[in-house]
Amino acid sequence: MGAVGAVIFGFGVFFIVKGIRRGHRKNLNTTNGGFGTTAVILGAIGYPAKGAIVCFAGALVAYSAFAFDPSKAEGVGAVFQTMRHQQFGPALLTAAGLGLINYGLYLGCRGKIGTRANDY
């Protein structure tokens, strides 16, 4: 389970790096004016937010393996519950929620403008 947690954490890091480096631009058909620019900006905010939540989930899975407490590996709901109980819990949840909203809007823009034909 510790290795599974590390793999999940690695996927989270991948999403964070992809957002920071704006690696999602290469898959977008950005010739579509405003939606293309908006999609790049929303993806740059949304991917790191998604990655942070996935990293947190991976850390909880790894923690449950090392603590021998399988109840700690419950999924995304447990991630948000754990975030809520932190010192800056409301701020963390607000940031995560806004980031996921940005990611959802990015997906909507991506659906509207389409992707390049050779990205699959």
N, C-alpha and C positions, 0 to 999 in steps of 0.2 A: 504494500500500500504506500510505503514511503516513496518508491520509484514512480508510482502512478501520480502521487502528489507533485513530485518533481517535474514530471512531464506536463501536467496541467499548469504548473507554475511557469514552465518554459513557453507554453503557448501564450500565456499572459504577457510575458516579456516580449514575445514576437509581436503581439498586437500593439504594445506600447511603442516599440521601436518603429513599427510600420507607421504609426500615427505621427510620431515625432519627425521621422525622415520623409513623411508624406509619400510613402511608397504606394499608397492607394491611387495616386494620380495616374500611374502607368496603365491601370485597368479602365480608366474613365475616358469617355469620348468628350473631352473638354472643349470641343469646337462648338458646343451648343450654348455659347454665351453665358448668361447669368447663372443658369443651373449648374454648369460645369465649375465655375468659380465658387459658387455656394457649396457644392458637393466637396470640393477640396478642403474648404475651411471647416465644414462640419465633420468631415472625416478626420481632420487633424486634431479635433477636440474629442470626437467620439471614440476613435480607436484606442487612445490611451486610457480613457475611462473604462471601456470594455476590458482592456488588458489588466487594469488594476483590480477589477472585480474578479477576473479569472485567476490572477496571481493570488489574491486573498483566498479564493476557493482551494487552490492547490496547496497553499500553506495550511489550511484547516485539514485537508486530507492527510498531508504529511504529519501534522501534529497528532491527529487521531491514531496514526500508525505507530508513532514513537511513544505516545502516552498510553497505548493499549486501550483506548476509549473509542470504540466504533461510533458512538452516538455523536461525536464531534464532526463526523463527515456526513452532513445531512444535505448539502447542496447549497444553492444560491440563497435560499431563505435563511439558512444558518449564517451565511456571510453577512447579510444585512442585519440580523439580530446581533451578531458579534460586533459589527460596526456601531450599532446603536448604543452598546454598552461601553464604548470607549470614551475617553475624556472629552473629545470633541465630536461625539457621536452624531448630533444633529447636523453639524457642518459637513461631516463625512458623508452622511446619507444624502444631504442636499447636493453636494458636489457629484456624487455617484449618480443620482437621479438626473441631474442636468446633463451629465456626460452621456448617459444612456439615451436621453431624449435627443441629443445631438447626433448620436449614432443612428437612431431611428430615422431622423430627418435626412441624414446622409444616405441611408438606404433608399428613402423615397426619391431623393434627387437622382441617385444612381439609376433607379428604375425609370425615371422620367427621361434622362439623357441617354441611357443605354451604356453598354460597355463596348470596348473594342472587340472586333470579331475574332481575334487570335488570342484572347486571354484565357481560353479554356483548353 
